[in-house]
Amino acid sequence: MPFVKAGDIQIHYQEKGNGPEAILFIHGNIGSWRWWEKVMDLLTEEYRSFALDSRGCGFTDKPETGHSIRQFADDVEAFAQALNINQFTLVGHSLGGGTAMQYAIAYPHRVKRLILLDPVPAEGLVIPEEFHPLFKQWQEDKESLKEALKGTAPTYSYNEFFDQLVEEAFTASKQVFEGNIKALAEMDVSGHLREITAPALVIWGELDNWSPLDGIQRIHQAIPGSRLEVVPGVGHSLNVENPKRFVDLVTDFCKTTQ
């Protein structure tokens, strides 16, 4: 199980492939690297892919501090420095899409391409207080968490792999379940999206009830020259619901933006 010291934490990650093109994957809220496992398995040997467990998630350290989108982006930079990954295609899902946008703004020299899968709105997301007890419930009740995660992948045939996603989500720290609510509310990169110079692809599943289409369209319109791909028949998690379709979109984008 590989770890690397990155800034103030030990980050767990997985690496596959040894090709010349590096891809770095960032998972969503209360997730883990495993949300990318099927995608990484399908990538050809042209690629060397990395997926990390974010602060407080999976097997990465679980400090009580640092739960902000800017800190998550800084963690990615510390990770890239530690492994000497100089430039890469950056892929972020959901909250990880917020981290990826922040990273592309703060560290543009690293980002060869930017791919956002059902990202959170660039101006952040305020979750009404009446829904906050749900996050505490998910932290304490694995079956409740499983039902919530099913909602992020509505077309998936739930099996042992999905149970692994739930098990790893359930290990997330209290700060992830509670602190990320604040991180999403305080996030706002909307005024800086026009600074992103890397080729960008924004992907949205038409059955997604978590990332609103109007927020997706604002991101697409604000990033210069970005592409928008609306995928029919899937929800919030194309990487899990149809990883082959996702890989096809990623590799086509990489090949057409050399």
C-alpha atoms as an extended CHARMM CRD file, in Angstrom:
* protein
*
       258  EXT
         1         1  MET       CA              0.0000000000        0.0000000000        0.0000000000  PROA      1               0.0000000000
         2         2  PRO       CA              1.9550000000        3.0660000000       -1.1960000000  PROA      2               0.0000000000
         3         3  PHE       CA              2.1490000000        6.2940000000        0.8110000000  PROA      3               0.0000000000
         4         4  VAL       CA              4.0520000000        9.5250000000        0.2920000000  PROA      4               0.0000000000
         5         5  LYS       CA              4.7900000000       12.3610000000        2.7050000000  PROA      5               0.0000000000
         6         6  ALA       CA              3.1420000000       15.4450000000        1.2110000000  PROA      6               0.0000000000
         7         7  GLY       CA              3.2130000000       18.5990000000        3.2780000000  PROA      7               0.0000000000
         8         8  ASP       CA              1.8910000000       17.8740000000        6.7600000000  PROA      8               0.0000000000
         9         9  ILE       CA              0.2490000000       14.5260000000        5.9530000000  PROA      9               0.0000000000
        10        10  GLN       CA              0.9530000000       11.0500000000        4.6460000000  PROA      10              0.0000000000
        11        11  ILE       CA             -1.0960000000       10.5350000000        1.4820000000  PROA      11              0.0000000000
        12        12  HSD       CA             -2.1500000000        7.0970000000        0.3290000000  PROA      12              0.0000000000
        13        13  TYR       CA             -2.3250000000        6.6240000000       -3.4260000000  PROA      13              0.0000000000
        14        14  GLN       CA             -2.4400000000        4.0430000000       -6.1830000000  PROA      14              0.0000000000
        15        15  GLU       CA             -0.4860000000        4.1090000000       -9.4230000000  PROA      15              0.0000000000
        16        16  LYS       CA             -1.0540000000        2.1330000000      -12.6220000000  PROA      16              0.0000000000
        17        17  GLY       CA              0.6330000000        2.0740000000      -16.0290000000  PROA      17              0.0000000000
        18        18  ASN       CA              4.0230000000        3.4210000000      -17.0700000000  PROA      18              0.0000000000
        19        19  GLY       CA              3.2900000000        5.4150000000      -20.2300000000  PROA      19              0.0000000000
        20        20  PRO       CA              4.5940000000        8.8780000000      -21.0680000000  PROA      20              0.0000000000
        21        21  GLU       CA              1.2680000000       10.6400000000      -20.3610000000  PROA      21              0.0000000000
        22        22  ALA       CA              0.5760000000       11.2630000000      -16.6570000000  PROA      22              0.0000000000
        23        23  ILE       CA             -2.9980000000       11.5450000000      -15.3650000000  PROA      23              0.0000000000
        24        24  LEU       CA             -3.8660000000       12.4890000000      -11.7850000000  PROA      24              0.0000000000
        25        25  PHE       CA             -7.3370000000       11.6950000000      -10.4330000000  PROA      25              0.0000000000
        26        26  ILE       CA             -9.0700000000       13.4590000000       -7.5120000000  PROA      26              0.0000000000
        27        27  HSD       CA            -12.1600000000       11.8270000000       -5.9980000000  PROA      27              0.0000000000
        28        28  GLY       CA            -15.2910000000       13.4930000000       -4.6760000000  PROA      28              0.0000000000
        29        29  ASN       CA            -16.6190000000       14.1760000000       -1.1820000000  PROA      29              0.0000000000
        30        30  ILE       CA            -16.4930000000       11.2500000000        1.2700000000  PROA      30              0.0000000000
        31        31  GLY       CA            -14.7920000000        9.1980000000       -1.4510000000  PROA      31              0.0000000000
        32        32  SER       CA            -11.4800000000        7.4520000000       -1.9830000000  PROA      32              0.0000000000
        33        33  TRP       CA             -9.0810000000        6.5940000000       -4.7810000000  PROA      33              0.0000000000
        34        34  ARG       CA            -11.1860000000        3.4860000000       -5.5050000000  PROA      34              0.0000000000
        35        35  TRP       CA            -13.7730000000        5.5550000000       -7.3720000000  PROA      35              0.0000000000
        36        36  TRP       CA            -11.1350000000        5.6350000000      -10.1300000000  PROA      36              0.0000000000
        37        37  GLU       CA            -10.0360000000        1.9990000000       -9.9830000000  PROA      37              0.0000000000
        38        38  LYS       CA            -12.0910000000        0.7380000000      -12.9370000000  PROA      38              0.0000000000
        39        39  VAL       CA            -11.0540000000        3.7660000000      -15.0020000000  PROA      39              0.0000000000
        40        40  MET       CA             -7.3730000000        3.2110000000      -14.2790000000  PROA      40              0.0000000000
        41        41  ASP       CA             -7.6600000000       -0.4650000000      -15.1740000000  PROA      41              0.0000000000
        42        42  LEU       CA             -9.1060000000        0.4440000000      -18.5790000000  PROA      42              0.0000000000
        43        43  LEU       CA             -6.4970000000        3.0310000000      -19.5310000000  PROA      43              0.0000000000
        44        44  THR       CA             -3.9790000000        1.8610000000      -22.1160000000  PROA      44              0.0000000000
        45        45  GLU       CA             -0.2530000000        1.6700000000      -21.5370000000  PROA      45              0.0000000000
        46        46  GLU       CA              0.1150000000        5.1350000000      -23.0490000000  PROA      46              0.0000000000
        47        47  TYR       CA             -0.7640000000        6.4750000000      -19.6140000000  PROA      47              0.0000000000
        48        48  ARG       CA              0.6910000000        6.5190000000      -16.1360000000  PROA      48              0.0000000000
        49        49  SER       CA             -2.1730000000        7.2250000000      -13.7610000000  PROA      49              0.0000000000
        50        50  PHE       CA             -2.2680000000        8.2610000000      -10.1180000000  PROA      50              0.0000000000
        51        51  ALA       CA             -5.2530000000        8.4050000000       -7.7610000000  PROA      51              0.0000000000
        52        52  LEU       CA             -4.8970000000        9.6470000000       -4.2070000000  PROA      52              0.0000000000
        53        53  ASP       CA             -7.0090000000        9.5130000000       -1.0860000000  PROA      53              0.0000000000
        54        54  SER       CA             -7.6900000000       13.1240000000       -0.1300000000  PROA      54              0.0000000000
        55        55  ARG       CA             -7.0680000000       14.5230000000        3.3550000000  PROA      55              0.0000000000
        56        56  GLY       CA             -9.2380000000       12.6880000000        5.8580000000  PROA      56              0.0000000000
        57        57  CYS       CA            -10.3420000000       10.0210000000        3.3580000000  PROA      57              0.0000000000
        58        58  GLY       CA             -9.4450000000        6.3890000000        2.7370000000  PROA      58              0.0000000000
        59        59  PHE       CA             -6.0270000000        5.5170000000        4.1380000000  PROA      59              0.0000000000
        60        60  THR       CA             -4.6130000000        9.0650000000        4.0390000000  PROA      60              0.0000000000
        61        61  ASP       CA             -3.9390000000       10.8300000000        7.3430000000  PROA      61              0.0000000000
        62        62  LYS       CA             -6.9470000000       12.3290000000        9.0960000000  PROA      62              0.0000000000
        63        63  PRO       CA             -5.8830000000       15.6220000000       10.6950000000  PROA      63              0.0000000000
        64        64  GLU       CA             -8.4170000000       17.8320000000       12.4100000000  PROA      64              0.0000000000
        65        65  THR       CA             -7.4280000000       20.8560000000       10.3190000000  PROA      65              0.0000000000
        66        66  GLY       CA             -7.0060000000       21.8490000000        6.6940000000  PROA      66              0.0000000000
        67        67  HSD       CA            -10.4530000000       21.1300000000        5.3050000000  PROA      67              0.0000000000
        68        68  SER       CA            -10.7450000000       23.7850000000        2.6120000000  PROA      68              0.0000000000
        69        69  ILE       CA            -10.6790000000       23.6390000000       -1.1650000000  PROA      69              0.0000000000
        70        70  ARG       CA             -7.4670000000       25.6590000000       -1.2380000000  PROA      70              0.0000000000
        71        71  GLN       CA             -5.7870000000       23.2500000000        1.1960000000  PROA      71              0.0000000000
        72        72  PHE       CA             -6.9660000000       20.2710000000       -0.8440000000  PROA      72              0.0000000000
        73        73  ALA       CA             -5.3460000000       21.8510000000       -3.9160000000  PROA      73              0.0000000000
        74        74  ASP       CA             -2.1500000000       22.4970000000       -1.9480000000  PROA      74              0.0000000000
        75        75  ASP       CA             -2.1740000000       18.8390000000       -0.8780000000  PROA      75              0.0000000000
        76        76  VAL       CA             -2.2860000000       17.8270000000       -4.5480000000  PROA      76              0.0000000000
        77        77  GLU       CA              0.6740000000       20.0940000000       -5.2630000000  PROA      77              0.0000000000
        78        78  ALA       CA              2.6560000000       18.6040000000       -2.3710000000  PROA      78              0.0000000000
        79        79  PHE       CA              1.7810000000       15.1480000000       -3.7270000000  PROA      79              0.0000000000
        80        80  ALA       CA              2.9410000000       16.0550000000       -7.2540000000  PROA      80              0.0000000000
        81        81  GLN       CA              6.1920000000       17.4760000000       -5.8900000000  PROA      81              0.0000000000
        82        82  ALA       CA              6.8340000000       14.4320000000       -3.7160000000  PROA      82              0.0000000000
        83        83  LEU       CA              6.4580000000       12.0550000000       -6.6610000000  PROA      83              0.0000000000
        84        84  ASN       CA              8.1460000000       14.4240000000       -9.1290000000  PROA      84              0.0000000000
        85        85  ILE       CA              5.1230000000       14.5340000000      -11.4620000000  PROA      85              0.0000000000
        86        86  ASN       CA              5.9750000000       17.6940000000      -13.3410000000  PROA      86              0.0000000000
        87        87  GLN       CA              2.9770000000       17.9890000000      -15.6840000000  PROA      87              0.0000000000
        88        88  PHE       CA             -0.1860000000       15.9730000000      -16.0260000000  PROA      88              0.0000000000
        89        89  THR       CA             -3.8020000000       15.7930000000      -17.0750000000  PROA      89              0.0000000000
        90        90  LEU       CA             -5.8090000000       16.6430000000      -13.9520000000  PROA      90              0.0000000000
        91        91  VAL       CA             -9.1880000000       14.9550000000      -13.4720000000  PROA      91              0.0000000000
        92        92  GLY       CA            -11.5660000000       15.9100000000      -10.6620000000  PROA      92              0.0000000000
        93        93  HSD       CA            -14.9690000000       14.4580000000       -9.7630000000  PROA      93              0.0000000000
        94        94  SER       CA            -17.6610000000       16.3730000000       -7.8360000000  PROA      94              0.0000000000
        95        95  LEU       CA            -15.9610000000       18.1290000000       -4.8820000000  PROA      95              0.0000000000
        96        96  GLY       CA            -12.7100000000       16.9100000000       -6.4530000000  PROA      96              0.0000000000
        97        97  GLY       CA            -13.7070000000       19.0220000000       -9.4460000000  PROA      97              0.0000000000
        98        98  GLY       CA            -13.6660000000       22.0460000000       -7.1580000000  PROA      98              0.0000000000
        99        99  THR       CA            -10.1880000000       21.0650000000       -6.0040000000  PROA      99              0.0000000000
       100       100  ALA       CA             -9.1060000000       20.6070000000       -9.6320000000  PROA      100             0.0000000000
       101       101  MET       CA            -10.3660000000       24.0620000000      -10.6260000000  PROA      101             0.0000000000
       102       102  GLN       CA             -8.5710000000       25.6350000000       -7.6610000000  PROA      102             0.0000000000
       103       103  TYR       CA             -5.4060000000       23.7110000000       -8.5300000000  PROA      103             0.0000000000
       104       104  ALA       CA             -5.4830000000       24.7400000000      -12.2020000000  PROA      104             0.0000000000
       105       105  ILE       CA             -5.7420000000       28.3810000000      -11.1070000000  PROA      105             0.0000000000
       106       106  ALA       CA             -3.0200000000       28.1800000000       -8.4470000000  PROA      106             0.0000000000
       107       107  TYR       CA             -0.5620000000       25.8950000000      -10.2710000000  PROA      107             0.0000000000
       108       108  PRO       CA             -1.1460000000       26.3720000000      -14.0130000000  PROA      108             0.0000000000
       109       109  HSD       CA              2.3610000000       25.2060000000      -14.9650000000  PROA      109             0.0000000000
       110       110  ARG       CA              1.4980000000       21.6810000000      -13.8340000000  PROA      110             0.0000000000
       111       111  VAL       CA             -1.7970000000       21.2360000000      -15.6780000000  PROA      111             0.0000000000
       112       112  LYS       CA             -1.4960000000       19.9820000000      -19.2300000000  PROA      112             0.0000000000
       113       113  ARG       CA             -5.2530000000       19.3800000000      -19.4460000000  PROA      113             0.0000000000
       114       114  LEU       CA             -8.1830000000       19.7740000000      -17.0640000000  PROA      114             0.0000000000
       115       115  ILE       CA            -11.1050000000       17.3410000000      -16.9810000000  PROA      115             0.0000000000
       116       116  LEU       CA            -14.0520000000       18.0540000000      -14.6810000000  PROA      116             0.0000000000
       117       117  LEU       CA            -16.5930000000       15.2880000000      -14.0820000000  PROA      117             0.0000000000
       118       118  ASP       CA            -19.8600000000       16.5930000000      -12.5910000000  PROA      118             0.0000000000
       119       119  PRO       CA            -17.9760000000       19.2850000000      -10.6480000000  PROA      119             0.0000000000
       120       120  VAL       CA            -19.4630000000       21.3270000000       -7.8200000000  PROA      120             0.0000000000
       121       121  PRO       CA            -20.4080000000       24.8870000000       -8.8260000000  PROA      121             0.0000000000
       122       122  ALA       CA            -17.4140000000       27.2040000000       -9.1480000000  PROA      122             0.0000000000
       123       123  GLU       CA            -19.0230000000       29.7060000000       -6.7780000000  PROA      123             0.0000000000
       124       124  GLY       CA            -19.3380000000       27.0480000000       -4.0940000000  PROA      124             0.0000000000
       125       125  LEU       CA            -22.3140000000       25.2300000000       -2.6830000000  PROA      125             0.0000000000
       126       126  VAL       CA            -24.2230000000       26.1310000000        0.4580000000  PROA      126             0.0000000000
       127       127  ILE       CA            -25.9510000000       23.0790000000        1.8960000000  PROA      127             0.0000000000
       128       128  PRO       CA            -29.0330000000       24.2000000000        3.8820000000  PROA      128             0.0000000000
       129       129  GLU       CA            -28.7110000000       23.6140000000        7.6290000000  PROA      129             0.0000000000
       130       130  GLU       CA            -31.7180000000       21.3280000000        7.7140000000  PROA      130             0.0000000000
       131       131  PHE       CA            -29.6980000000       18.8070000000        5.6910000000  PROA      131             0.0000000000
       132       132  HSD       CA            -26.6030000000       18.9150000000        7.9400000000  PROA      132             0.0000000000
       133       133  PRO       CA            -27.9170000000       16.1430000000       10.2630000000  PROA      133             0.0000000000
       134       134  LEU       CA            -27.8370000000       13.8050000000        7.2500000000  PROA      134             0.0000000000
       135       135  PHE       CA            -24.0510000000       14.0420000000        7.1720000000  PROA      135             0.0000000000
       136       136  LYS       CA            -23.8810000000       13.0430000000       10.8440000000  PROA      136             0.0000000000
       137       137  GLN       CA            -26.2430000000       10.1630000000       10.1260000000  PROA      137             0.0000000000
       138       138  TRP       CA            -24.0500000000        8.9710000000        7.2520000000  PROA      138             0.0000000000
       139       139  GLN       CA            -21.0230000000        9.1490000000        9.5370000000  PROA      139             0.0000000000
       140       140  GLU       CA            -22.6860000000        6.8450000000       12.0780000000  PROA      140             0.0000000000
       141       141  ASP       CA            -24.8900000000        4.5700000000        9.9470000000  PROA      141             0.0000000000
       142       142  LYS       CA            -23.2400000000        2.6450000000        7.1080000000  PROA      142             0.0000000000
       143       143  GLU       CA            -26.5290000000        1.6010000000        5.5080000000  PROA      143             0.0000000000
       144       144  SER       CA            -27.6840000000        5.2020000000        5.3760000000  PROA      144             0.0000000000
       145       145  LEU       CA            -24.3690000000        6.1790000000        3.7910000000  PROA      145             0.0000000000
       146       146  LYS       CA            -24.7420000000        3.3740000000        1.2600000000  PROA      146             0.0000000000
       147       147  GLU       CA            -28.1570000000        4.6560000000        0.2050000000  PROA      147             0.0000000000
       148       148  ALA       CA            -26.7350000000        8.1610000000       -0.2070000000  PROA      148             0.0000000000
       149       149  LEU       CA            -23.8570000000        6.9030000000       -2.3540000000  PROA      149             0.0000000000
       150       150  LYS       CA            -26.2940000000        4.9200000000       -4.4830000000  PROA      150             0.0000000000
       151       151  GLY       CA            -27.8870000000        8.2530000000       -5.3330000000  PROA      151             0.0000000000
       152       152  THR       CA            -24.5870000000        9.4220000000       -6.8230000000  PROA      152             0.0000000000
       153       153  ALA       CA            -24.4480000000        6.4060000000       -9.1650000000  PROA      153             0.0000000000
       154       154  PRO       CA            -28.1160000000        5.7290000000       -9.9920000000  PROA      154             0.0000000000
       155       155  THR       CA            -27.5270000000        3.4430000000      -12.9890000000  PROA      155             0.0000000000
       156       156  TYR       CA            -24.9060000000        1.2010000000      -11.3700000000  PROA      156             0.0000000000
       157       157  SER       CA            -25.6030000000       -2.4780000000      -10.6090000000  PROA      157             0.0000000000
       158       158  TYR       CA            -24.6030000000       -2.5170000000       -6.9580000000  PROA      158             0.0000000000
       159       159  ASN       CA            -22.1970000000       -5.3390000000       -6.1060000000  PROA      159             0.0000000000
       160       160  GLU       CA            -19.1260000000       -6.1560000000       -4.0060000000  PROA      160             0.0000000000
       161       161  PHE       CA            -17.1420000000       -3.3750000000       -5.6650000000  PROA      161             0.0000000000
       162       162  PHE       CA            -19.7510000000       -0.8370000000       -4.6270000000  PROA      162             0.0000000000
       163       163  ASP       CA            -19.6040000000       -2.2450000000       -1.1010000000  PROA      163             0.0000000000
       164       164  GLN       CA            -15.8690000000       -1.4370000000       -1.1320000000  PROA      164             0.0000000000
       165       165  LEU       CA            -16.6670000000        2.1600000000       -2.0510000000  PROA      165             0.0000000000
       166       166  VAL       CA            -19.0540000000        2.3180000000        0.9100000000  PROA      166             0.0000000000
       167       167  GLU       CA            -16.5770000000        0.7030000000        3.3240000000  PROA      167             0.0000000000
       168       168  GLU       CA            -13.8570000000        3.1850000000        2.4240000000  PROA      168             0.0000000000
       169       169  ALA       CA            -16.2650000000        6.1350000000        2.5560000000  PROA      169             0.0000000000
       170       170  PHE       CA            -17.3300000000        5.0540000000        6.0370000000  PROA      170             0.0000000000
       171       171  THR       CA            -13.7320000000        5.3980000000        7.2600000000  PROA      171             0.0000000000
       172       172  ALA       CA            -13.6360000000        9.1160000000        6.3920000000  PROA      172             0.0000000000
       173       173  SER       CA            -12.9390000000       11.4020000000        9.3220000000  PROA      173             0.0000000000
       174       174  LYS       CA            -15.4860000000       13.5020000000       11.2080000000  PROA      174             0.0000000000
       175       175  GLN       CA            -13.8440000000       16.5400000000        9.6060000000  PROA      175             0.0000000000
       176       176  VAL       CA            -14.6880000000       15.1940000000        6.1420000000  PROA      176             0.0000000000
       177       177  PHE       CA            -18.3310000000       14.5750000000        6.9750000000  PROA      177             0.0000000000
       178       178  GLU       CA            -18.7200000000       17.9290000000        8.7240000000  PROA      178             0.0000000000
       179       179  GLY       CA            -15.8060000000       20.1330000000        7.6270000000  PROA      179             0.0000000000
       180       180  ASN       CA            -16.3820000000       19.6640000000        3.9120000000  PROA      180             0.0000000000
       181       181  ILE       CA            -19.8000000000       21.2840000000        4.2820000000  PROA      181             0.0000000000
       182       182  LYS       CA            -17.9720000000       24.4430000000        5.3280000000  PROA      182             0.0000000000
       183       183  ALA       CA            -15.3260000000       23.9680000000        2.6290000000  PROA      183             0.0000000000
       184       184  LEU       CA            -18.0010000000       23.8670000000       -0.0710000000  PROA      184             0.0000000000
       185       185  ALA       CA            -19.7900000000       26.9190000000        1.3470000000  PROA      185             0.0000000000
       186       186  GLU       CA            -16.5690000000       28.9710000000        1.4880000000  PROA      186             0.0000000000
       187       187  MET       CA            -15.3060000000       27.9370000000       -1.9400000000  PROA      187             0.0000000000
       188       188  ASP       CA            -15.4950000000       30.4760000000       -4.7660000000  PROA      188             0.0000000000
       189       189  VAL       CA            -13.2140000000       30.2320000000       -7.8050000000  PROA      189             0.0000000000
       190       190  SER       CA            -15.7680000000       31.6460000000      -10.2230000000  PROA      190             0.0000000000
       191       191  GLY       CA            -13.9090000000       34.9240000000      -10.6870000000  PROA      191             0.0000000000
       192       192  HSD       CA            -10.7110000000       33.1490000000      -11.7190000000  PROA      192             0.0000000000
       193       193  LEU       CA            -11.8970000000       30.5200000000      -14.1990000000  PROA      193             0.0000000000
       194       194  ARG       CA            -10.9030000000       32.7140000000      -17.1430000000  PROA      194             0.0000000000
       195       195  GLU       CA             -7.3070000000       32.4320000000      -15.9440000000  PROA      195             0.0000000000
       196       196  ILE       CA             -7.2740000000       28.7060000000      -16.7760000000  PROA      196             0.0000000000
       197       197  THR       CA             -5.2500000000       28.2700000000      -19.9430000000  PROA      197             0.0000000000
       198       198  ALA       CA             -5.0790000000       24.4720000000      -20.1440000000  PROA      198             0.0000000000
       199       199  PRO       CA             -7.4800000000       22.6980000000      -22.5260000000  PROA      199             0.0000000000
       200       200  ALA       CA            -10.5350000000       21.8180000000      -20.4530000000  PROA      200             0.0000000000
       201       201  LEU       CA            -13.3040000000       19.2370000000      -20.7720000000  PROA      201             0.0000000000
       202       202  VAL       CA            -16.4330000000       19.4330000000      -18.6130000000  PROA      202             0.0000000000
       203       203  ILE       CA            -18.5380000000       16.2510000000      -18.4100000000  PROA      203             0.0000000000
       204       204  TRP       CA            -22.0610000000       16.0570000000      -16.9900000000  PROA      204             0.0000000000
       205       205  GLY       CA            -24.4200000000       13.0880000000      -16.6860000000  PROA      205             0.0000000000
       206       206  GLU       CA            -27.9740000000       13.9980000000      -17.6650000000  PROA      206             0.0000000000
       207       207  LEU       CA            -29.4070000000       12.1040000000      -14.6520000000  PROA      207             0.0000000000
       208       208  ASP       CA            -27.1790000000       13.9590000000      -12.1870000000  PROA      208             0.0000000000
       209       209  ASN       CA            -29.2070000000       15.3310000000       -9.2720000000  PROA      209             0.0000000000
       210       210  TRP       CA            -26.1540000000       16.4710000000       -7.2930000000  PROA      210             0.0000000000
       211       211  SER       CA            -24.3610000000       18.9460000000       -9.5990000000  PROA      211             0.0000000000
       212       212  PRO       CA            -26.8970000000       21.3090000000      -11.2110000000  PROA      212             0.0000000000
       213       213  LEU       CA            -26.6660000000       21.8230000000      -14.9670000000  PROA      213             0.0000000000
       214       214  ASP       CA            -26.7040000000       25.6050000000      -14.6920000000  PROA      214             0.0000000000
       215       215  GLY       CA            -23.5440000000       25.4510000000      -12.5690000000  PROA      215             0.0000000000
       216       216  ILE       CA            -21.9310000000       23.1490000000      -15.1170000000  PROA      216             0.0000000000
       217       217  GLN       CA            -22.7990000000       25.5320000000      -17.9340000000  PROA      217             0.0000000000
       218       218  ARG       CA            -21.3420000000       28.5020000000      -16.0460000000  PROA      218             0.0000000000
       219       219  ILE       CA            -18.0560000000       26.6460000000      -15.6280000000  PROA      219             0.0000000000
       220       220  HSD       CA            -18.0060000000       25.7010000000      -19.2980000000  PROA      220             0.0000000000
       221       221  GLN       CA            -18.7420000000       29.2530000000      -20.4000000000  PROA      221             0.0000000000
       222       222  ALA       CA            -16.1360000000       30.7880000000      -18.1030000000  PROA      222             0.0000000000
       223       223  ILE       CA            -13.1430000000       28.5550000000      -18.9620000000  PROA      223             0.0000000000
       224       224  PRO       CA            -11.7840000000       29.7690000000      -22.3090000000  PROA      224             0.0000000000
       225       225  GLY       CA            -12.1860000000       27.2350000000      -25.1150000000  PROA      225             0.0000000000
       226       226  SER       CA            -13.5370000000       24.4970000000      -22.8610000000  PROA      226             0.0000000000
       227       227  ARG       CA            -15.6180000000       21.6170000000      -24.2050000000  PROA      227             0.0000000000
       228       228  LEU       CA            -18.8670000000       20.4210000000      -22.6410000000  PROA      228             0.0000000000
       229       229  GLU       CA            -19.9620000000       16.7840000000      -22.9570000000  PROA      229             0.0000000000
       230       230  VAL       CA            -23.4280000000       15.8160000000      -21.7270000000  PROA      230             0.0000000000
       231       231  VAL       CA            -23.6690000000       12.0460000000      -21.3430000000  PROA      231             0.0000000000
       232       232  PRO       CA            -27.1860000000       10.5870000000      -21.5900000000  PROA      232             0.0000000000
       233       233  GLY       CA            -28.4140000000        7.8190000000      -19.3430000000  PROA      233             0.0000000000
       234       234  VAL       CA            -25.9770000000        8.2740000000      -16.4260000000  PROA      234             0.0000000000
       235       235  GLY       CA            -25.9780000000       10.1890000000      -13.1730000000  PROA      235             0.0000000000
       236       236  HSD       CA            -23.3320000000       11.9090000000      -11.0740000000  PROA      236             0.0000000000
       237       237  SER       CA            -20.6170000000        9.2480000000      -11.3840000000  PROA      237             0.0000000000
       238       238  LEU       CA            -19.7890000000        8.2330000000      -14.9440000000  PROA      238             0.0000000000
       239       239  ASN       CA            -16.4390000000        6.9180000000      -13.6500000000  PROA      239             0.0000000000
       240       240  VAL       CA            -18.3360000000        4.2050000000      -11.7630000000  PROA      240             0.0000000000
       241       241  GLU       CA            -21.5480000000        3.8950000000      -13.7850000000  PROA      241             0.0000000000
       242       242  ASN       CA            -19.8450000000        3.5020000000      -17.1610000000  PROA      242             0.0000000000
       243       243  PRO       CA            -16.0430000000        3.6290000000      -16.8080000000  PROA      243             0.0000000000
       244       244  LYS       CA            -15.4760000000        2.5600000000      -20.4230000000  PROA      244             0.0000000000
       245       245  ARG       CA            -17.4490000000        5.5520000000      -21.6870000000  PROA      245             0.0000000000
       246       246  PHE       CA            -15.5070000000        7.8130000000      -19.3720000000  PROA      246             0.0000000000
       247       247  VAL       CA            -12.1480000000        6.4170000000      -20.5050000000  PROA      247             0.0000000000
       248       248  ASP       CA            -13.1490000000        6.9080000000      -24.1380000000  PROA      248             0.0000000000
       249       249  LEU       CA            -13.9280000000       10.5690000000      -23.4410000000  PROA      249             0.0000000000
       250       250  VAL       CA            -10.6680000000       11.0790000000      -21.5530000000  PROA      250             0.0000000000
       251       251  THR       CA             -8.4070000000        9.3990000000      -24.0950000000  PROA      251             0.0000000000
       252       252  ASP       CA            -10.1050000000       11.1290000000      -27.0410000000  PROA      252             0.0000000000
       253       253  PHE       CA             -9.6440000000       14.4800000000      -25.3170000000  PROA      253             0.0000000000
       254       254  CYS       CA             -5.9970000000       13.7240000000      -24.5990000000  PROA      254             0.0000000000
       255       255  LYS       CA             -5.3170000000       12.7010000000      -28.1930000000  PROA      255             0.0000000000
       256       256  THR       CA             -7.0090000000       15.7680000000      -29.6630000000  PROA      256             0.0000000000
       257       257  THR       CA             -5.2690000000       18.2760000000      -27.3820000000  PROA      257             0.0000000000
       258       258  GLN       CA             -1.6100000000       17.3880000000      -27.7860000000  PROA      258             0.0000000000
